[in-house]
Amino acid sequence: MKKVSFRNKIIIKLLGAVAVSFFVSFGLTILTFLYVIIPLNLNHYLDDLSTFENNMLTFLIFALAIFTFIIIFLILVRKKIIYLKLISDSVNDIANGKLGLTIGIEGKDELTHLAQNINYMSKELENTFEQERQLERTKNELITNVSHDLRTPLTSIIGYVDLLKRGQYDSKAQLQEYLETTYLKSQRLKYLIDELFEYTRLSDIDAKLNINEVDLSGLLEQIVGEYIPIFEKAGLSVQKSITEETIPIFMDVEKMVRVYENLFMNAIKYSMKPSELSICLELIGNKAILKVSNKVEKPPVSDPNKLFERFFRGDKARKDDQGNGLGLAISKRIVELHNGNIHAEYKVGWMSFIVEHPIK
């Protein structure tokens, strides 16, 4: 069955109001004749009137009927007219920049439906503009932070190249030292640029993943096995608890491996040494939960989840190391692209990072 358009519904309702007003006014006129003129025996007065006076009386009766019609019509549509004006004024306010403005909902007719649609549009516009403002703020923050992070190695490179250019070195060994330092600084600069590019690429709404099915238990067993010598060299004894149950997960293996390795490297950097490192994978409901925990002297920040913010570095130890504040931000974005969740928590000397993998 074909749906009646909003415009046609309004026309039908107005025609209905006109019809009701007409019949009520017509009925009142008939009742006037039946219960006023005839009972009061006014007919003989009408017979004595001239043609002009009869015409005037007829005109007055019709005028009364029309006046009654208008009054009844206005009574029927007055509330809707007021509501329609409210909608019109609200639309003008939204057009003038008052985004997020909502119209009070009254009744369940077409005007109410229109008001609901306008409210939805207003909220969507507000959200869209807020997202654009947030993107602009993010872009400005990104430029500021990138400029700061790139300036340090770039300044060092320029300084050492200038020394080499002017021949300000005392020996071949010092020359080699300057060249080595310049190379390391340039590698650092390349690493920062690569990380920034990766984060920007992953932040794109059209970011692509190479999804394949993989056994998460087997994958983590392999990665942890590769890292055991690195952990031991750093003075960390590993307490591993990975379920033997096969956990089929759809993921971009290369990107998720980067997440796991990033968590392991963070544990190596910021753990107390010597101490323990706990790596646990368990199946809870429809999620596979990976928890990487390491001992720390104190929490790096009051809210551990701030560590996932771009370019955020907590205490002085983190500021002085070779981190760039993008590693965990990239990890968070990768996990989110897989419809998962990653968060951090601190409990009595233990810093933990938890990755939740959805199982489909």
N, C-alpha and C positions, 0 to 999 in steps of 0.2 A: 504493500500500500504506500502510495506517494505521500511523503511528509509535507504538511502545510508550512510554508515559509513564515519566518518571524513577521515580515511586513504584512502578509495576508492575515495572520492571526490578529494583529493589531487592528486592521481594517474591519475584520469580522466583529471584534469586540466593540469598536466604535459604532458600527451599524446596529449592533445589538442594543447599545445604549440609546441610539436614536429611536429605534423601534419601541423600546420600553417607554421612553419619554413621550413619543407620539401617542401610543395607546393610553397611557395614563392621562395625558392632557385631554385627549378625545373623550375618554371615559368621564373625566370630571365635568366636561362641557355637557355631555348627555345627562349626567346626574343633576346638573344645575337646572336643566329643563324639566326633568322628571320630578325633582323634589323641591324646586323653588318656584319656577314660573307657573307650572300647571297647578300645584296645590294651592297657590295663592290667587288662583283665578285671574292671572294677569293677561290672558289672551285677548279680552275685550279692549284692554289698553293698547295692545299691539295693533288691533284692527283700526283704531282711531288715528294711528300715526301716518304721516305723509310718506311718500316714497323715499324722500331724502332721509327722513328720520329712521325709516326701516333699514335703509342702506347703512346709516351710521351705526345703528344697533347691531346689524350683522357684522360690520367691521369691528366693533368693540368686542363682540363675542369671539371672533376669530383672533383679535389681538390678545384677548385674555387666554385663549387656547395656546397661542404661540408663546406668550409670556410664561404660561405654566410649563409648556414644553421645554423652554430654555432653562427655567429654574430647576426642573427635574433632571434635565441632562447634565447641568453643572454639578448638581448634587451627586450624580452617579460617577462623573469623571473627575471631580475636583481633586480627590486624593491621588489619583493616577497622574494628573497634571502636575501636582506639587512634587510627586516622586520623580516624574520625568524631568522636571526642572533641576531637581537635586542631582540626577544622573548627568544632565548636561553641564551643570556647574562643576561637578567632579571631574568630568572629562577635560574641561578647560583647565582646571588646576593641574591635572596630570600632564597635559600638553605644555604647561608653563613650567614644568620641572618638579612638581610635587609628587615624585615617584613614591610608590608604596601606599598612597592614599587608598582607602577602601570605602565603599558605599555600604550603608546599613541595609541589611536584607529584610524586606517586608513582603510577606505573602509567598505565593508559589506560582505566580503567573509569568507571562513572557517578560515583563519588565524586571522581575526578580532574576530571571535567567540572564537577561542582559547585564544587570548589575553584577552578578556573579562572574560573568565573562570579563567585565571591565576590571573587577578586583583581581582576577587571575592575571590579566594583561599587565596591570599596574605592578603587581609583585614580581612578575617575570622581568619587566623593564628595570625595576629596582635591582634585582639580582644581576642582570646583565651589566648594568652600569657599574655596580659594585665590583663585579669580576674584572671589568676593564680598568677600574681604578686600582684594584689589587695588582693586576698585571703591570700597570705602569709603575706602581711602587716597587714591585719585585724587580722590574727591569732596572730601575734606578739603584736599588740596593745591589743588584748583581754587578752593575758597572762600577760602583764604588768599591765593592769587595774585591772584584777582579783586579782593578787598578792597583789596590793596595798589595794584593798577593803577588802580582806579577812584577811590581816595582822593585822588590827586594832582590830577587835573583838577577833581574835585568841590570840593576845598578851595579851589582857585584861584577857581572860580566863586562860591563863597560869599563869599570875601574881596572880590572886585570888586563883587558885588551889594551887600555891606554898605557899601562906600565910596560907591556910587551912592545908596544909601538915605539915608545921612547927609549927602549933598551934599558929600563931601570931594574936590572937584576944583577946579582953579584956573581952567580955561578951557573953552570949548566944545570945543576941540581935544583937551584931556585927557579930557573926557567921552566924546568919540568914540573915543578910544584905549581907554578902559576898556570901552566897549560892544563894540568890535571884539575885544578880548582875551577878554571873556566869551563872545562868540559862538564864537570859535575853540576855546576850552576846552570849550564845550558840544558842538561838533561832534566834538571829540576823544573826549568821553565817549560820544557816540552811536556813533562808530566802534568803540570798545572793546566796547560792549554788543552791537553787530551782529556783530562778530567772534566774541565769546564764544557768542552764540546760534547762529551758523553752525557753529562747532566742535562744540557740544553736539548740534546736529541731525545732523551728519554722523557723530558717534560712536554714534548710535542704531543698533542692529542691524537695524532696519527702514528704514534710510535709503533713499530712492528716487532712482533716476537716470533721466533722460530720454535713453535711449540711441538714437543714430542713427548710420548709417554715414557716415564722412567721409574725405576724402583728407587724411592728416596732412601730407604735403609741401605741398600747396596751402594748408592752413590756417596752417602755420607761416610760409610765404612771406608771406602776408597780414599776420600779426601782426607779424613782424619789420619788414616795410615800414612799418607804422604807427609803430613805435618808433624807426626810424632817426633822425628829427629829434631825438627826446628823448635818444638815445644821444650824438649829435654835440654837442648843447647841453651835455651833462654832461662833454664832453671824452673820449669813448670812440669809437675807430674800430672798426667791426664787421668781423670776418672771418667771413663766412657760408659754410657748406658744407652745403647742404640738397639731398639727392638729388632728381633730377628724376623718379625712378621713382614711380609712383602707389602709395601705401601706404594701402589701405582699412582703417580702424580703426573699431570700434564704441565710441562714447563719448558721454558727456554733454558736448556741445561747450561749453556755458556754464561748466561747472565746470572742465573741463580747460584752457580759455582762462585761467581764473583762476590755475591752476598756472603756466602759461607766463609770464603777466604778473608773477606774484609773483617768479619766478626772475629776470626781466629787471630788475625794480625793486630786488631785492636786489643785483644786479650794479652798478646805478647807484649805490646807496648806499655800497657797501663797496669798490668798485674804487679802485685808485690812479688818480689823474687828473693829467695825461692818460695814457691807456694803451689797451690793446686789449681787446676783448671778442670771444670766439670762440663762435659758435653752430653746432653741427654736428648733422645728422640723417642717420643711416645705417641701412640694413637689415642686420641680422646674424641669420641663421637665421630663427627664427620670432618675432623681436622687432624693433621699431623703436626705436632708441636715440637719444634727444635728449641732447646734452651742452652745457651752458652754462658757459663758463669765463671767469673774470676775474682780472686781476692784483691781488695783495694784498701788503702789506708783510710780513705775518706771518700765520700761521694764526690764525683767531679763537678757536680752542679746540683742545686736544690731540686730542680725538676729534671730527672734523667732524660725525659723525652725531648728536651731542648737540644740534645746531642744530634738529633736528626735534622735540625734546621740547617739550611745552607750556610757555610762559612762559620758555623758556630764552633767555638773552642772554649772549653770550660776553664779549668784552673791554669796556673802558670806553666805547669809541666806540659799541658797540651798545647799551649801557645808557643812554647819554645821548640817543640819537636817538628818533624818534617810533615806533619799532617796539613791538609789544606781546608779542612772543614767541609769537604764535599763527599768523602767516602760513605758516611752513613746516610747522607741525603740521597746519594745515588742508590744505595741499598734499599732505602725506604721506597723510592720510586719504582724500583724493579719489582719488589714484593707487591706493591699496589697494582702494578700492571698485570700481575698474576692473580688479582682479586684476593690477595692474602693480607696479612697484617703483621707489622713488626713494631715492638715497643721495648722499652727498657725499664728496669726497676732496680732499686737498691734496698738490700736487707742485711743489716748487721754485718758489715764488712764484705759483703758479696755484691758485685755488680753483674747483673744478668741482662742478656739480650734474648728476647723471645720472638721466634718467627712462627706464625701460624699459616700452614698450608691448607687450603680447602681441598677436600677430596670429592671428586664428582663421580 
